[in-house]
Amino acid sequence: MSSHDERIAQMIFGSVYPHYVAKVERKGRTVAELHQVIEWLTGYKTAALEKLIQKKVTFEEFFKKAKLNPNAHLITGVICGYRVEDIENPLTQKARYLDKLVDELAKGRKMEKILRTDG
């Protein structure tokens, strides 16, 4: 595992979460929409998400318990200088999937496009 992948694995989800909230709210989106996006990707409902944040789980723990959406592979494009579909480390790829979804939400993309439901 590269140091970059290791750093992502050990990052505390709850320390990044407020940045997700700030990013989407700054662009006029809501925490409810953010939670909808996170739930689509991971299966975590709001109550479970809050518990994980309180427990200070790492991204590794966060994604180990998640039920990744079967359509997650449809998330493509560049985030943080990386093409998400080409990331080889599975955990890093999942973290970047989440970053990409948050980014799309903040950019005002329609929810059905973010959630890959329009075929």
Backbone as CSV, one residue per row, in Angstrom:
resi,resn,N_x,N_y,N_z,CA_x,CA_y,CA_z,C_x,C_y,C_z
1,MET,0.859,-1.186,0.000,0.000,0.000,0.000,0.901,1.245,0.000
2,SER,0.607,2.158,-0.876,1.409,3.389,-0.932,1.113,4.266,0.287
3,SER,1.986,5.224,0.537,1.760,6.109,1.684,0.480,6.923,1.490
4,HIS,0.175,7.270,0.234,-1.068,7.998,-0.072,-2.288,7.152,0.315
5,ASP,-2.275,5.871,-0.088,-3.382,4.965,0.236,-3.485,4.751,1.738
6,GLU,-2.335,4.619,2.390,-2.294,4.416,3.836,-2.867,5.635,4.568
7,ARG,-2.528,6.814,4.080,-3.017,8.058,4.703,-4.540,8.128,4.611
8,ILE,-5.081,7.781,3.470,-6.547,7.786,3.304,-7.174,6.749,4.232
9,ALA,-6.605,5.559,4.292,-7.146,4.489,5.138,-7.234,4.914,6.598
10,GLN,-6.232,5.672,7.077,-6.169,6.051,8.485,-6.867,7.378,8.811
11,MET,-7.314,8.089,7.788,-8.019,9.347,8.037,-9.340,9.067,8.760
12,ILE,-9.681,9.932,9.685,-10.926,9.777,10.435,-12.064,10.375,9.602
13,PHE,-13.077,9.537,9.330,-14.196,10.002,8.512,-14.817,11.269,9.099
14,GLY,-15.007,11.286,10.412,-15.629,12.432,11.075,-14.838,13.720,10.967
15,SER,-13.548,13.617,10.656,-12.754,14.836,10.497,-12.927,15.419,9.092
16,VAL,-13.334,14.601,8.142,-13.541,15.051,6.768,-15.002,15.462,6.535
17,TYR,-15.899,14.795,7.241,-17.339,15.039,7.085,-17.734,16.525,7.151
18,PRO,-17.232,17.308,8.141,-17.617,18.735,8.183,-17.210,19.495,6.914
19,HIS,-16.136,19.040,6.273,-15.705,19.675,5.019,-16.704,19.372,3.903
20,TYR,-17.246,18.141,3.901,-18.283,17.789,2.929,-19.502,18.691,3.133
21,VAL,-19.923,18.820,4.401,-21.088,19.648,4.734,-20.858,21.090,4.278
22,ALA,-19.709,21.646,4.638,-19.406,23.038,4.281,-19.397,23.220,2.769
23,LYS,-18.821,22.275,2.063,-18.719,22.377,0.601,-20.109,22.404,-0.048
24,VAL,-20.990,21.490,0.371,-22.307,21.449,-0.272,-23.192,22.619,0.158
25,GLU,-23.108,23.000,1.436,-23.932,24.125,1.910,-23.502,25.439,1.278
26,ARG,-22.214,25.600,1.058,-21.696,26.808,0.420,-22.289,26.974,-0.986
27,LYS,-22.626,25.846,-1.600,-23.171,25.866,-2.957,-24.693,25.738,-2.977
28,GLY,-25.325,25.913,-1.795,-26.786,25.916,-1.742,-27.445,24.552,-1.677
29,ARG,-26.665,23.516,-1.417,-27.255,22.188,-1.242,-27.409,21.927,0.253
30,THR,-28.113,20.847,0.615,-28.436,20.606,2.027,-27.704,19.388,2.591
31,VAL,-27.675,19.332,3.923,-27.107,18.168,4.609,-27.944,16.936,4.268
32,ALA,-29.259,17.110,4.148,-30.134,15.980,3.785,-29.729,15.409,2.422
33,GLU,-29.406,16.286,1.484,-28.956,15.813,0.166,-27.607,15.108,0.280
34,LEU,-26.724,15.652,1.101,-25.431,15.017,1.334,-25.632,13.612,1.894
35,HIS,-26.517,13.498,2.873,-26.783,12.191,3.484,-27.394,11.226,2.472
36,GLN,-28.231,11.750,1.586,-28.826,10.911,0.544,-27.732,10.326,-0.364
37,VAL,-26.766,11.151,-0.705,-25.651,10.729,-1.551,-24.787,9.693,-0.817
38,ILE,-24.483,9.952,0.448,-23.666,9.019,1.232,-24.403,7.694,1.397
39,GLU,-25.711,7.769,1.658,-26.493,6.540,1.820,-26.527,5.738,0.518
40,TRP,-26.667,6.434,-0.609,-26.681,5.741,-1.900,-25.378,4.953,-2.096
41,LEU,-24.254,5.586,-1.772,-22.958,4.945,-1.990,-22.682,3.841,-0.972
42,THR,-23.004,4.082,0.297,-22.546,3.201,1.379,-23.633,2.375,2.053
43,GLY,-24.890,2.787,1.898,-25.974,2.116,2.606,-26.220,2.678,4.002
44,TYR,-25.371,3.600,4.463,-25.519,4.156,5.812,-26.634,5.194,5.857
45,LYS,-27.621,4.944,6.704,-28.648,5.958,6.965,-28.070,6.987,7.945
46,THR,-28.768,8.105,8.122,-28.263,9.206,8.939,-27.866,8.775,10.348
47,ALA,-28.696,7.975,11.014,-28.390,7.555,12.392,-27.089,6.753,12.449
48,ALA,-26.901,5.844,11.495,-25.678,5.039,11.451,-24.472,5.932,11.167
49,LEU,-24.668,6.886,10.281,-23.602,7.823,9.927,-23.153,8.608,11.159
50,GLU,-24.127,9.101,11.931,-23.810,9.865,13.137,-23.036,9.018,14.147
51,LYS,-23.414,7.734,14.281,-22.690,6.839,15.194,-21.245,6.648,14.743
52,LEU,-21.051,6.472,13.437,-19.697,6.277,12.907,-18.840,7.518,13.148
53,ILE,-19.451,8.688,13.010,-18.731,9.941,13.253,-18.349,10.035,14.726
54,GLN,-19.297,9.703,15.621,-19.015,9.740,17.063,-17.924,8.751,17.461
55,LYS,-17.923,7.579,16.805,-16.922,6.549,17.112,-15.545,6.887,16.542
56,LYS,-15.484,7.946,15.742,-14.220,8.363,15.116,-13.596,7.245,14.273
57,VAL,-14.439,6.603,13.450,-13.923,5.523,12.601,-13.047,6.092,11.490
58,THR,-12.080,5.279,11.081,-11.227,5.647,9.950,-11.984,5.358,8.655
59,PHE,-11.474,5.875,7.543,-12.072,5.562,6.245,-12.036,4.051,5.997
60,GLU,-10.971,3.395,6.464,-10.867,1.945,6.303,-12.042,1.252,6.994
61,GLU,-12.320,1.621,8.247,-13.438,1.029,8.992,-14.775,1.423,8.355
62,PHE,-14.872,2.685,7.953,-16.095,3.216,7.350,-16.499,2.387,6.132
63,PHE,-15.553,2.133,5.240,-15.877,1.399,4.018,-15.903,-0.111,4.206
64,LYS,-15.237,-0.613,5.250,-15.271,-2.058,5.524,-16.694,-2.489,5.869
65,LYS,-17.416,-1.642,6.610,-18.774,-1.974,7.042,-19.839,-1.523,6.035
66,ALA,-19.451,-0.717,5.070,-20.412,-0.184,4.098,-20.870,-1.266,3.128
67,LYS,-22.099,-1.099,2.616,-22.609,-1.952,1.545,-22.573,-1.100,0.283
68,LEU,-21.463,-1.185,-0.427,-21.249,-0.331,-1.586,-22.324,-0.553,-2.642
69,ASN,-22.862,0.541,-3.151,-23.893,0.468,-4.179,-23.345,-0.287,-5.395
70,PRO,-24.150,-1.217,-5.944,-23.679,-1.966,-7.117,-23.394,-1.074,-8.333
71,ASN,-23.944,0.131,-8.345,-23.686,1.051,-9.459,-22.521,2.006,-9.190
72,ALA,-21.806,1.805,-8.105,-20.689,2.702,-7.772,-19.661,2.755,-8.901
73,HIS,-19.517,1.646,-9.628,-18.541,1.625,-10.732,-18.887,2.614,-11.844
74,LEU,-20.123,3.125,-11.831,-20.536,4.112,-12.835,-19.996,5.512,-12.513
75,ILE,-19.421,5.675,-11.326,-18.832,6.958,-10.943,-17.486,7.064,-11.648
76,THR,-17.391,8.031,-12.548,-16.158,8.200,-13.311,-15.767,9.665,-13.323
77,GLY,-14.563,9.919,-13.779,-14.100,11.291,-13.880,-12.899,11.535,-12.993
78,VAL,-12.491,12.785,-12.931,-11.281,13.142,-12.198,-11.644,13.847,-10.898
79,ILE,-10.982,13.421,-9.827,-11.128,14.084,-8.530,-9.747,14.107,-7.879
80,CYS,-9.376,15.249,-7.369,-8.060,15.413,-6.736,-6.921,14.966,-7.663
81,GLY,-7.104,15.174,-8.958,-6.065,14.837,-9.921,-6.001,13.368,-10.308
82,TYR,-6.934,12.567,-9.805,-6.949,11.135,-10.113,-8.218,10.772,-10.880
83,ARG,-8.080,9.921,-11.876,-9.248,9.402,-12.596,-9.791,8.260,-11.740
84,VAL,-10.989,8.435,-11.165,-11.490,7.476,-10.163,-11.584,6.052,-10.687
85,GLU,-11.959,5.900,-11.950,-12.111,4.536,-12.476,-10.767,3.814,-12.637
86,ASP,-9.651,4.550,-12.581,-8.326,3.949,-12.744,-7.583,3.725,-11.424
87,ILE,-8.184,4.114,-10.303,-7.509,3.945,-9.006,-7.493,2.456,-8.662
88,GLU,-6.298,1.928,-8.394,-6.159,0.487,-8.177,-6.460,0.047,-6.751
89,ASN,-6.152,0.890,-5.767,-6.416,0.510,-4.377,-7.924,0.633,-4.119
90,PRO,-8.598,-0.475,-3.753,-10.058,-0.446,-3.591,-10.546,0.574,-2.558
91,LEU,-9.862,0.691,-1.434,-10.280,1.634,-0.407,-10.130,3.081,-0.884
92,THR,-8.988,3.379,-1.486,-8.764,4.725,-2.011,-9.818,5.048,-3.070
93,GLN,-10.138,4.075,-3.900,-11.144,4.291,-4.933,-12.502,4.616,-4.304
94,LYS,-12.898,3.895,-3.268,-14.178,4.162,-2.602,-14.194,5.562,-1.990
95,ALA,-13.089,5.950,-1.358,-12.997,7.295,-0.758,-13.131,8.354,-1.855
96,ARG,-12.507,8.111,-2.999,-12.591,9.064,-4.117,-13.977,9.053,-4.757
97,TYR,-14.651,7.900,-4.745,-16.048,7.861,-5.199,-16.861,8.855,-4.367
98,LEU,-16.683,8.787,-3.051,-17.412,9.677,-2.155,-17.059,11.130,-2.435
99,ASP,-15.764,11.415,-2.595,-15.338,12.782,-2.923,-16.003,13.261,-4.212
100,LYS,-16.056,12.392,-5.199,-16.618,12.746,-6.503,-18.109,13.045,-6.384
101,LEU,-18.834,12.241,-5.619,-20.270,12.466,-5.430,-20.530,13.791,-4.714
102,VAL,-19.740,14.072,-3.681,-19.871,15.333,-2.943,-19.586,16.500,-3.883
103,ASP,-18.575,16.350,-4.712,-18.212,17.370,-5.686,-19.364,17.621,-6.671
104,GLU,-19.945,16.553,-7.176,-21.061,16.685,-8.121,-22.253,17.375,-7.456
105,LEU,-22.520,17.031,-6.208,-23.610,17.659,-5.457,-23.349,19.156,-5.320
106,ALA,-22.124,19.489,-4.939,-21.759,20.900,-4.758,-21.821,21.677,-6.080
107,LYS,-21.583,20.994,-7.174,-21.612,21.668,-8.477,-23.022,21.814,-9.031
108,GLY,-24.019,21.365,-8.262,-25.404,21.560,-8.670,-25.953,20.511,-9.619
109,ARG,-25.269,19.389,-9.720,-25.743,18.324,-10.595,-27.067,17.775,-10.068
110,LYS,-27.946,17.374,-10.962,-29.240,16.815,-10.554,-29.032,15.514,-9.774
111,MET,-29.854,15.329,-8.737,-29.707,14.168,-7.856,-29.784,12.852,-8.619
112,GLU,-30.709,12.730,-9.589,-30.815,11.468,-10.301,-29.562,11.154,-11.130
113,LYS,-28.846,12.191,-11.546,-27.575,11.971,-12.253,-26.491,11.559,-11.259
114,ILE,-26.455,12.230,-10.094,-25.456,11.885,-9.078,-25.652,10.428,-8.641
115,LEU,-26.916,10.023,-8.463,-27.216,8.685,-7.964,-27.273,7.646,-9.087
116,ARG,-26.879,8.061,-10.278,-26.775,7.145,-11.421,-28.056,6.350,-11.621
117,THR,-29.221,7.042,-11.588,-30.496,6.334,-11.734,-31.153,6.536,-13.083
118,ASP,-30.563,7.369,-13.941,-31.233,7.671,-15.209,-30.675,6.865,-16.377
119,GLY,-30.273,5.642,-16.075,-29.855,4.714,-17.111,-28.604,5.116,-17.797
